[in-house]
Amino acid sequence: MSGLLNSFRARLLLLLAVLLGLTLGVQYYVNVRSVRSNAHLIVEQEQAIMAGVALGVNSISSVKYLDELRSNLRVPLIGEGHGRVQNVLVVDGEGFIQDSLLGDYGPRKNEDNTAAHVNLRDVPLPPLRSAVELGEEAPGLPPWLSGTAAARPGEPGAFYFPLETTKGRWYIIVVLESANTLRNLLERQARWSAFYTMLLLLATTFVTGIFVWRFTRPINFLSIAARRVAGGDFSVRVPTDRRDEMGTLAAAFNEMTAKLARARELETQLHAAEKGAVVGRLAAAIAHEIRNPLNYINLTLDHLRSTFAPEDTEKGETFERLTDQLKTEVRRINRHITDFLKYSRPSMIELQRMNLKSEAEDALRVIQAQADESGIAMRLEVEENMPSAMADREALRSVFTNLLVNGMQAIDADGGNVRTAIRPDQGGDRVVIEISDTGRGIAPEDIAKVFEPYYSTKETGTGLGLAIVRKAVDDHGGTISVTSKQGSGTTFTITLPLKGKSEPGRE
């Protein structure tokens, strides 16, 4: 049962059933109340009419007048302001009014104490007709009762009741007011019924709107998330706090997105592996096809310098300078090949505990002479009691050397400085290395590309230096980032774990 209630379709059908039942129930209740009220009103009208007839009969058979008899009624159902019966007249056979609820038409006393009666013809009455159709009595109607037109629906009317008395045939006339009062009451009841129905419909519409909004909100989330996934963002997730079909759909969407992200990651890794394999095969071919001729050229240059050096001093100096330049270019080509091989080969680092300050000083000594010639100041700042770190010596030396050389090459001929700072991070389990220069900086559009292989802004660069640095940092389980502002210099920030990845418990 609980599983059925967790279904959105079941809850929607249940809501519609409840709203339909509520609507019908309220409408039925309002209609029943209206019928009861109308029935009560009709009964009161009938009682009023019958009371008027009874008063007229009692007035004829007694010595009391109508207003005295009316005062004896328990409930005042007739007379002005009470129901439809406005007046009751007792008329003799000659058309004279012997009694009336309204004093203006009742008998009066003359000065000689004789009774003066008002003729029915002098009383303004609505259309008059018989309350009962007695065929044998129709020809015997007095002239003052004949020739009256029937009242139209809703208009005031009057009914006469013939009554045989000891004084002949008398008539009881019951005067009714217009039916508009009753009609207005019924119309008012109809308006209230429509008003209640409208309120109920508004309430049900509001409840249905809230329910539909709650249903469409996760659809909106899914629509937005789908657009983000289509744009390549596989980190998006939608809420799964519902337990109906929409919750199942959201969970399936999140699972699909996670699988797509994993597939994209595997695709990227596969692409990198394929690229690495191609680069590795190319590197092996380059090492075989280029290094052998380079070794031969290098040996030949040494043989030329030792055997064929000119005896003339001036020519000898020129010969020595040219051979030095050739050997320098050979070394540069050989270094590029070495960098290429370092990037393309799988990582084979040997972690050992080492002093980062000593390694940084060794790297600075290698390039100090070149820095002095260029007028560049090299600074090293290391905090006291700096702990040793687990790292690969050759990889770490390559990181320091590449970043220091890049810093020097970024400084123009007017000089500057390159600063290396080593400190522990706030957590105490990693070391932070900052290498900053006061060079020309990196353009904003190039920041995101500096670590890509074979991307370089230098005319003679291979684009592998920073790629090798990032690869070495990644192999150590560290991170590297760069911040730069054109004209103000560049700062590379490296974080390395103090414990090696393979030795989590060692210090």
C-alpha positions as CSV (number, residue, x, y, z in Angstrom):
1,M,0.0,0.0,0.0
2,S,2.8,2.4,0.9
3,G,4.5,1.7,-2.5
4,L,1.2,2.6,-4.2
5,L,1.0,5.9,-2.3
6,N,4.6,6.7,-3.4
7,S,3.5,6.6,-7.0
8,F,2.8,10.0,-8.5
9,R,0.1,8.7,-10.7
10,A,-1.7,7.1,-7.7
11,R,-1.4,10.3,-5.7
12,L,-2.7,12.4,-8.6
13,L,-5.7,10.1,-9.1
14,L,-6.3,10.1,-5.4
15,L,-6.1,13.9,-5.3
16,L,-8.5,14.3,-8.2
17,A,-10.9,11.8,-6.6
18,V,-10.8,13.7,-3.3
19,L,-11.3,17.1,-5.1
20,L,-14.2,15.6,-7.1
21,G,-15.8,14.1,-4.0
22,L,-15.3,17.4,-2.1
23,T,-16.9,19.4,-4.9
24,L,-19.9,17.1,-5.2
25,G,-20.3,16.9,-1.4
26,V,-20.3,20.7,-0.9
27,Q,-22.6,21.2,-3.9
28,Y,-24.9,18.6,-2.6
29,Y,-24.9,20.1,0.9
30,V,-25.6,23.6,-0.4
31,N,-28.4,22.3,-2.6
32,V,-30.0,20.3,0.3
33,R,-29.9,23.4,2.5
34,S,-31.5,25.4,-0.3
35,V,-34.2,22.8,-0.8
36,R,-34.9,22.6,2.9
37,S,-35.0,26.4,3.2
38,N,-37.4,26.6,0.2
39,A,-39.6,23.9,1.5
40,H,-39.8,25.6,4.9
41,L,-40.7,28.9,3.1
42,I,-43.4,27.2,1.0
43,V,-44.8,25.6,4.1
44,E,-44.9,29.0,5.9
45,Q,-46.7,30.5,2.8
46,E,-49.2,27.7,2.8
47,Q,-49.7,28.1,6.5
48,A,-50.2,31.9,6.1
49,I,-52.8,31.4,3.4
50,M,-54.7,28.8,5.4
51,A,-54.5,31.0,8.5
52,G,-56.0,33.8,6.4
53,V,-58.9,31.6,5.4
54,A,-59.3,30.4,8.9
55,L,-59.4,33.9,10.3
56,G,-62.0,34.9,7.8
57,V,-64.2,31.9,8.7
58,N,-63.8,32.6,12.5
59,S,-64.6,36.2,11.9
60,I,-67.9,35.3,10.3
61,S,-68.8,32.8,13.0
62,S,-67.8,34.9,15.9
63,V,-68.2,38.4,17.2
64,K,-64.5,39.2,17.1
65,Y,-62.9,41.1,14.3
66,L,-59.9,39.9,12.3
67,D,-57.3,42.0,14.0
68,E,-58.4,40.6,17.4
69,L,-58.3,37.1,16.0
70,R,-54.8,37.6,14.5
71,S,-53.5,38.8,17.9
72,N,-54.4,35.4,19.3
73,L,-52.2,33.5,16.8
74,R,-49.0,32.0,18.3
75,V,-47.0,33.0,15.2
76,P,-47.9,36.1,13.2
77,L,-47.9,34.5,9.8
78,I,-50.2,37.0,8.1
79,G,-50.6,40.7,7.8
80,E,-48.2,43.5,6.7
81,G,-44.6,42.4,6.9
82,H,-45.4,38.7,7.4
83,G,-45.3,36.4,4.4
84,R,-47.3,36.8,1.3
85,V,-50.8,37.4,2.8
86,Q,-51.2,41.1,3.0
87,N,-54.9,41.4,3.9
88,V,-58.0,39.3,4.6
89,L,-61.4,40.7,3.7
90,V,-64.8,39.4,4.7
91,V,-67.4,40.6,2.1
92,D,-71.2,40.1,2.3
93,G,-73.4,39.2,-0.7
94,E,-73.9,42.9,-1.6
95,G,-70.1,43.6,-1.9
96,F,-69.7,45.4,1.4
97,I,-66.7,44.7,3.5
98,Q,-67.8,43.4,6.9
99,D,-64.2,42.9,8.3
100,S,-60.6,43.6,7.2
101,L,-57.1,43.1,8.6
102,L,-56.4,46.6,7.5
103,G,-58.4,49.1,9.5
104,D,-58.8,51.4,6.6
105,Y,-61.3,49.0,5.0
106,G,-63.1,47.8,8.1
107,P,-66.6,49.0,9.2
108,R,-66.9,52.4,10.8
109,K,-69.5,54.0,13.0
110,N,-71.5,56.9,11.8
111,E,-72.6,59.8,14.1
112,D,-75.8,58.0,14.8
113,N,-73.9,54.9,15.8
114,T,-74.9,53.0,12.7
115,A,-72.3,50.9,10.9
116,A,-70.8,52.3,7.7
117,H,-69.2,49.7,5.4
118,V,-66.8,50.2,2.5
119,N,-67.8,48.7,-0.8
120,L,-65.4,46.2,-2.4
121,R,-65.4,48.2,-5.6
122,D,-63.8,51.1,-3.7
123,V,-60.9,49.0,-2.5
124,P,-57.8,48.7,-4.9
125,L,-57.3,45.0,-5.3
126,P,-55.0,43.0,-7.5
127,P,-56.6,40.6,-10.1
128,L,-59.2,38.5,-8.3
129,R,-60.0,34.9,-9.0
130,S,-61.6,31.9,-7.3
131,A,-59.5,29.7,-5.0
132,V,-61.5,26.7,-6.1
133,E,-63.3,26.0,-9.4
134,L,-66.9,25.3,-8.6
135,G,-68.8,25.1,-11.9
136,E,-72.3,25.3,-10.6
137,E,-71.5,28.5,-8.7
138,A,-69.9,30.4,-11.6
139,P,-73.2,31.7,-13.1
140,G,-74.2,33.0,-9.7
141,L,-71.2,35.2,-9.1
142,P,-72.1,38.7,-8.1
143,P,-71.2,41.4,-10.6
144,W,-68.5,42.9,-8.4
145,L,-66.6,39.6,-8.6
146,S,-67.0,38.9,-12.3
147,G,-64.8,40.2,-15.2
148,T,-61.5,40.3,-13.3
149,A,-58.4,39.3,-15.2
150,A,-56.1,36.5,-14.0
151,A,-52.9,37.6,-12.3
152,R,-49.7,36.9,-14.3
153,P,-46.8,34.9,-12.6
154,G,-44.9,37.0,-10.1
155,E,-47.6,39.7,-9.8
156,P,-49.8,40.3,-6.7
157,G,-53.1,38.5,-6.7
158,A,-56.2,37.8,-4.6
159,F,-58.4,34.7,-4.1
160,Y,-62.0,34.5,-3.0
161,F,-63.5,31.7,-1.1
162,P,-67.4,31.5,-1.2
163,L,-68.9,30.6,2.2
164,E,-72.6,29.9,3.0
165,T,-73.8,31.7,6.1
166,T,-77.1,32.4,7.8
167,K,-77.1,35.7,6.1
168,G,-76.5,34.3,2.6
169,R,-73.4,33.7,0.6
170,W,-70.5,35.7,1.9
171,Y,-66.9,35.7,0.5
172,I,-63.5,35.5,2.1
173,I,-60.9,37.3,0.0
174,V,-57.2,36.7,0.7
175,V,-54.9,39.3,-0.8
176,L,-51.4,38.2,-1.7
177,E,-48.4,40.3,-2.2
178,S,-46.1,40.0,-5.3
179,A,-44.1,36.8,-5.6
180,N,-41.0,38.9,-6.3
181,T,-40.0,38.6,-2.6
182,L,-39.9,34.8,-2.9
183,R,-38.2,35.0,-6.3
184,N,-35.6,37.3,-4.9
185,L,-35.0,34.9,-2.0
186,L,-34.6,32.0,-4.4
187,E,-32.2,34.0,-6.6
188,R,-30.2,35.0,-3.6
189,Q,-29.9,31.4,-2.6
190,A,-28.8,30.5,-6.1
191,R,-26.2,33.3,-6.0
192,W,-24.9,32.0,-2.7
193,S,-24.8,28.5,-4.1
194,A,-22.8,29.7,-7.1
195,F,-20.5,31.7,-4.8
196,Y,-19.8,28.6,-2.6
197,T,-19.2,26.6,-5.8
198,M,-16.8,29.2,-7.1
199,L,-14.9,29.3,-3.8
200,L,-14.6,25.5,-3.9
201,L,-13.4,25.6,-7.5
202,L,-10.8,28.2,-6.6
203,A,-9.6,26.2,-3.7
204,T,-9.3,23.0,-5.7
205,T,-7.6,24.9,-8.5
206,F,-5.1,26.3,-6.0
207,V,-4.4,22.9,-4.5
208,T,-4.1,21.4,-8.0
209,G,-1.8,24.2,-9.0
210,I,0.5,23.6,-6.0
211,F,0.6,19.9,-6.8
212,V,1.3,20.4,-10.5
213,W,4.0,23.0,-9.6
214,R,5.7,20.4,-7.3
215,F,5.5,17.9,-10.1
216,T,6.9,20.2,-12.8
217,R,9.7,21.6,-10.6
218,P,11.9,18.5,-10.9
219,I,11.1,18.5,-14.6
220,N,12.5,22.0,-14.7
221,F,15.6,20.8,-12.8
222,L,16.1,18.0,-15.3
223,S,15.7,20.3,-18.2
224,I,18.4,22.7,-16.9
225,A,20.7,19.8,-16.0
226,A,20.2,18.2,-19.4
227,R,21.3,21.4,-21.1
228,R,24.4,21.6,-18.9
229,V,25.2,18.0,-19.7
230,A,24.7,18.7,-23.4
231,G,27.3,21.5,-22.9
232,G,29.8,19.1,-21.5
233,D,29.3,19.6,-17.7
234,F,29.0,16.1,-16.3
235,S,29.3,17.3,-12.7
236,V,25.7,18.5,-12.5
237,R,23.3,16.6,-10.3
238,V,19.5,17.0,-9.7
239,P,17.8,16.5,-6.3
240,T,16.5,13.0,-5.6
241,D,14.5,13.6,-2.4
242,R,11.3,12.3,-4.0
243,R,10.2,8.7,-3.8
244,D,7.8,8.7,-6.8
245,E,8.5,8.3,-10.5
246,M,10.1,11.7,-10.6
247,G,12.5,10.7,-7.9
248,T,13.3,7.5,-9.8
249,L,13.9,9.5,-13.0
250,A,16.2,12.0,-11.2
251,A,18.2,9.1,-9.7
252,A,18.5,7.5,-13.1
253,F,19.6,10.9,-14.6
254,N,22.3,11.3,-11.9
255,E,23.5,7.7,-12.5
256,M,23.6,8.4,-16.3
257,T,25.5,11.6,-15.7
258,A,28.0,9.9,-13.5
259,K,28.6,7.2,-16.1
260,L,29.0,9.8,-18.8
261,A,31.6,11.6,-16.7
262,R,33.4,8.3,-16.1
263,A,33.3,7.5,-19.8
264,R,34.6,11.0,-20.6
265,E,37.4,10.5,-18.1
266,L,38.3,7.0,-19.5
267,E,38.2,8.5,-23.0
268,T,40.6,11.3,-22.0
269,Q,42.9,8.7,-20.3
270,L,42.7,6.5,-23.4
271,H,43.5,9.4,-25.6
272,A,46.4,10.4,-23.4
273,A,47.6,6.8,-23.4
274,E,47.4,6.6,-27.2
275,K,49.1,9.9,-27.5
276,G,51.8,8.8,-25.1
277,A,52.3,5.5,-26.9
278,V,52.7,7.4,-30.2
279,V,55.1,9.9,-28.7
280,G,57.0,7.1,-27.1
281,R,57.5,5.3,-30.4
282,L,58.5,8.6,-32.0
283,A,60.9,9.3,-29.2
284,A,62.6,5.9,-29.6
285,A,63.0,6.5,-33.3
286,I,64.4,10.0,-32.7
287,A,66.8,8.7,-30.1
288,H,68.1,6.1,-32.5
289,E,68.2,8.2,-35.7
290,I,69.5,11.5,-34.3
291,R,71.6,10.7,-31.2
292,N,74.1,8.4,-33.1
293,P,74.9,11.1,-35.7
294,L,75.1,13.7,-32.8
295,N,77.6,11.5,-31.0
296,Y,79.7,11.2,-34.2
297,I,79.6,15.0,-34.7
298,N,80.6,15.6,-31.1
299,L,83.6,13.1,-31.3
300,T,84.6,14.6,-34.7
301,L,84.6,18.1,-33.2
302,D,86.9,16.9,-30.4
303,H,89.2,15.2,-32.9
304,L,89.3,18.4,-35.1
305,R,90.1,20.6,-32.0
306,S,93.0,18.3,-31.0
307,T,94.4,17.5,-34.4
308,F,93.6,20.2,-36.9
309,A,93.8,23.3,-34.8
310,P,95.5,26.1,-36.8
311,E,98.9,27.3,-35.6
312,D,98.0,30.9,-36.3
313,T,96.8,32.5,-33.1
314,E,94.0,34.5,-34.7
315,K,92.8,31.6,-36.8
316,G,93.1,29.3,-33.8
317,E,90.8,31.5,-31.8
318,T,88.3,31.6,-34.5
319,F,88.5,27.8,-35.0
320,E,88.0,27.3,-31.2
321,R,85.0,29.6,-31.1
322,L,83.3,27.9,-34.0
323,T,83.9,24.4,-32.6
324,D,82.6,25.6,-29.2
325,Q,79.4,26.9,-30.9
326,L,78.9,23.6,-32.7
327,K,79.4,21.6,-29.6
328,T,76.9,24.0,-27.8
329,E,74.3,23.4,-30.5
330,V,74.9,19.6,-30.3
331,R,74.3,19.7,-26.6
332,R,71.1,21.8,-27.1
333,I,69.8,19.3,-29.6
334,N,70.7,16.4,-27.2
335,R,68.9,18.2,-24.3
336,H,65.8,18.6,-26.4
337,I,65.8,14.9,-27.2
338,T,66.3,14.1,-23.5
339,D,63.3,16.3,-22.6
340,F,61.3,14.6,-25.3
341,L,62.2,11.2,-23.9
342,K,61.5,12.3,-20.3
343,Y,57.9,13.3,-21.3
344,S,57.1,10.3,-23.4
345,R,58.4,7.6,-21.2
346,P,56.4,6.1,-18.3
347,S,57.0,7.5,-14.9
348,M,59.8,5.6,-13.0
349,I,60.5,7.8,-10.0
350,E,62.5,6.6,-7.0
351,L,61.4,8.3,-3.9
352,Q,63.9,9.1,-1.2
353,R,64.1,11.5,1.7
354,M,65.9,14.7,0.7
355,N,66.6,18.2,1.7
356,L,64.7,20.6,-0.5
357,K,66.9,23.5,0.3
358,S,70.0,21.6,-0.8
359,E,68.3,20.6,-4.1
360,A,67.3,24.1,-4.8
361,E,70.8,25.4,-4.1
362,D,72.3,22.8,-6.5
363,A,69.9,23.9,-9.3
364,L,70.8,27.6,-8.6
365,R,74.5,26.8,-8.9
366,V,74.0,25.3,-12.3
367,I,72.4,28.5,-13.7
368,Q,74.1,31.1,-11.5
369,A,76.8,31.9,-14.1
370,Q,74.2,32.5,-16.8
371,A,72.2,34.7,-14.4
372,D,75.2,36.8,-13.5
373,E,75.9,37.4,-17.2
374,S,72.3,38.6,-17.7
375,G,72.3,40.8,-14.6
376,I,69.6,38.7,-12.9
377,A,69.5,38.3,-9.1
378,M,68.7,34.8,-7.9
379,R,67.2,34.6,-4.4
380,L,66.4,31.5,-2.2
381,E,64.2,31.8,0.9
382,V,63.7,28.7,3.0
383,E,62.0,28.7,6.4
384,E,63.9,27.4,9.4
385,N,63.4,23.8,10.5
386,M,62.0,22.9,7.1
387,P,61.4,19.1,7.2
388,S,62.8,16.8,4.5
389,A,60.4,15.4,1.8
390,M,60.1,12.2,-0.1
391,A,60.9,12.9,-3.8
392,D,62.8,11.7,-6.8
393,R,66.1,13.5,-7.1
394,E,66.3,13.7,-10.9
395,A,62.6,14.7,-11.3
396,L,62.9,17.4,-8.6
397,R,66.1,18.7,-10.1
398,S,64.3,18.9,-13.5
399,V,61.4,20.9,-11.9
400,F,63.7,23.4,-10.3
401,T,65.9,23.8,-13.4
402,N,63.0,24.2,-15.9
403,L,61.2,26.8,-13.8
404,L,64.4,28.8,-13.0
405,V,65.4,28.9,-16.6
406,N,61.9,29.9,-17.7
407,G,62.1,32.7,-15.1
408,M,65.4,34.0,-16.4
409,Q,64.2,33.8,-20.0
410,A,61.1,35.9,-19.2
411,I,63.3,38.8,-17.9
412,D,64.3,41.4,-20.4
413,A,67.9,42.6,-20.9
414,D,67.6,45.4,-18.3
415,G,67.7,42.8,-15.5
416,G,65.4,41.6,-12.7
417,N,65.3,38.9,-10.1
418,V,64.0,35.3,-9.7
419,R,62.9,34.3,-6.2
420,T,62.5,30.8,-4.9
421,A,60.6,30.3,-1.6
422,I,60.1,27.0,0.3
423,R,57.8,26.7,3.2
424,P,55.4,24.2,4.8
425,D,51.7,24.7,4.2
426,Q,49.2,25.5,7.0
427,G,48.3,21.8,7.4
428,G,51.9,20.8,8.0
429,D,51.7,17.7,5.7
430,R,52.8,19.4,2.5
431,V,55.5,21.7,1.3
432,V,54.9,24.8,-0.8
433,I,57.5,25.9,-3.4
434,E,57.1,29.3,-5.1
435,I,59.3,30.3,-8.0
436,S,58.5,33.9,-9.2
437,D,60.1,36.3,-11.6
438,T,59.8,40.0,-12.4
439,G,59.7,39.3,-16.2
440,R,57.2,40.3,-18.8
441,G,54.5,37.9,-17.7
442,I,52.1,35.7,-19.6
443,A,49.1,36.8,-21.6
444,P,45.7,35.8,-20.0
445,E,44.7,33.8,-23.1
446,D,48.0,31.8,-22.7
447,I,47.6,31.0,-19.0
448,A,45.5,27.9,-19.6
449,K,47.9,26.5,-22.2
450,V,51.3,26.8,-20.6
451,F,51.3,23.2,-19.3
452,E,50.2,21.7,-22.6
453,P,52.9,19.7,-24.4
454,Y,54.5,21.3,-27.5
455,Y,52.9,24.7,-26.7
456,S,55.5,27.5,-26.4
457,T,55.6,31.3,-26.8
458,K,59.4,31.2,-27.4
459,E,60.7,31.0,-30.9
460,T,63.3,28.3,-29.9
461,G,61.2,26.4,-27.3
462,T,60.0,22.9,-27.7
463,G,57.0,23.4,-25.4
464,L,58.0,20.4,-23.2
465,G,59.6,22.2,-20.3
466,L,56.5,23.0,-18.3
467,A,54.7,19.8,-19.5
468,I,57.6,17.8,-17.9
469,V,57.4,19.9,-14.7
470,R,53.6,19.2,-14.4
471,K,54.2,15.5,-15.1
472,A,56.9,15.3,-12.4
473,V,54.7,17.1,-9.9
474,D,51.7,14.8,-10.7
475,D,53.9,11.7,-10.3
476,H,54.8,12.9,-6.8
477,G,51.1,13.4,-5.9
478,G,51.4,17.2,-5.9
479,T,49.8,20.2,-7.6
480,I,51.1,23.1,-9.6
481,S,49.4,26.4,-10.5
482,V,50.5,29.6,-12.2
483,T,49.5,33.3,-11.7
484,S,50.8,36.0,-13.9
485,K,50.2,39.6,-14.9
486,Q,51.7,41.1,-18.0
487,G,54.5,43.5,-17.2
488,S,54.6,42.4,-13.5
489,G,56.0,38.8,-13.6
490,T,54.9,35.3,-13.1
491,T,54.6,33.0,-10.1
492,F,54.5,29.2,-10.2
493,T,53.2,27.5,-7.0
494,I,54.0,23.9,-6.3
495,T,52.7,21.8,-3.4
496,L,54.3,18.4,-2.7
497,P,53.4,15.9,0.0
498,L,56.0,15.5,2.8
499,K,55.3,11.8,2.8
500,G,55.6,9.8,-0.4
501,K,52.6,8.2,-2.0
502,S,54.0,4.8,-1.4
503,E,54.9,5.5,2.2
504,P,51.9,7.1,3.9
505,G,53.1,6.3,7.4
506,R,56.7,7.3,7.3
507,E,58.2,10.6,8.3
